Amino acid sequence: MLKIFFTLTLSFAVPALSCTAFLNSTLQRFVVAKNFDWDLGHGLLMVNKQNVQKVALYAETTDMPLMWTSKYGSITFNQLGREMPYGGMNEKGLTIEILWLDETQYPPQIPEIMEANESQWVQSMLDRAKTIDEMISLSKEFQINSRHGKVHYFACDSTGDCAVFEYLKGKFVISRLNNKSDVKAITNNSYKESIKAFKGSKKFPEDPSSLSRFIRAATLIKRSKDSEALVPATFKILDSVSNDQTKWSIVYDPSRNKIFFKTKAKPDVKEVSLNYFDWSCGAAVKVLDVNTPAKQDVSGAFEDYTDILNTHIVEKNKFLPKESWKAIESAPGRDHCI
């Protein structure tokens, strides 16, 4: 039996959406960081396995769901349920984060092209790609079937090559960021508009607006020097662009295959090692409450996934319609391994 995943409505409250993502680097290495700013702070870290056959099902809108098989294992941060991540990193160091963008205008749906929703876009890329070039190629094979989720994506691979993926004026726009001089960051304006504001800025803004946060982050990441203190220094930058709505702060470290994170509810920094996990399809799916009381290295604190646990986090999203809850509850609980 195939594992079926249902689209969820992303009816976010725009004033709360002030996320920030960026790459912070020294001469020796780099990390990728994200502040998740939103009204709700619950969620799960989820272990996603190799060799799982998947289907993106839209019960109401399409008979052309995206079908794929996971090639790489990953750990993602999920609030909408399993296979619906906001971001994560795979075992090859590819890191992807999703952020709100009011300017987003998706192109008209083409009946002959496969579809996936905004969050499944992230999971399908982490499952199948290890480089930005591979992401670009895969992104042209299917289209987004949006359910009120105006988003754009920030991604970086293990070489520090990054890109921003956006839908602007009905066109798919990819901004490649593979030069040392490129500002590798996004907030909640288009990348082009953000760069224009940064180049025209004459002061260090301190207000929480999207463009001010972009300027602040872009300025601070240019100052990074000490490789040994890179992770703590990156959390300081995340603190500088945070606000009352910041629920999670994440630092991905591809060179060490580790993820560091803290939450508003549990502000101590925690560490997860991707090397700890069994990515084989037959292994149990593991999950961890993002607000776990466990401290320091929490790799061993993950527990076995259950449909009930998944439904529990889905039902906390009060903006989701009841039919989405029912869809998650009725999804088959076993993965189809190949």
Secondary structure, 3 states (H helix, E strand, C coil): CCEEEECCCCCCCHHHCCCEEEEEECCCCEEEEEEEECCCCCCEEEEECCCEEEEEECCCCCCCECEEECCCCEEEEECCCCCCEEEEEECCCCEEEEEECCCECCCCCCCCCEEECHHHHHHHHHHHCCCHHHHHHHHCCEEECCCCCCEEEEEECCCCCEEEEEEECCEEEEEEECCCCCCCEECCCCHHHHHHHHHHCCCCCCCCCHHHHHHHHHHHHCCCCCHHHHHHHHHHHHHHCCCCCEEEEEEEEHHHCEEEEEECCCCCCEEEEHHHCCCCCCCCCEEEECCCCCCEECHHHCEECCHHHHHHHHCCCCCCCHHHHHHHHHCCCCCEEC
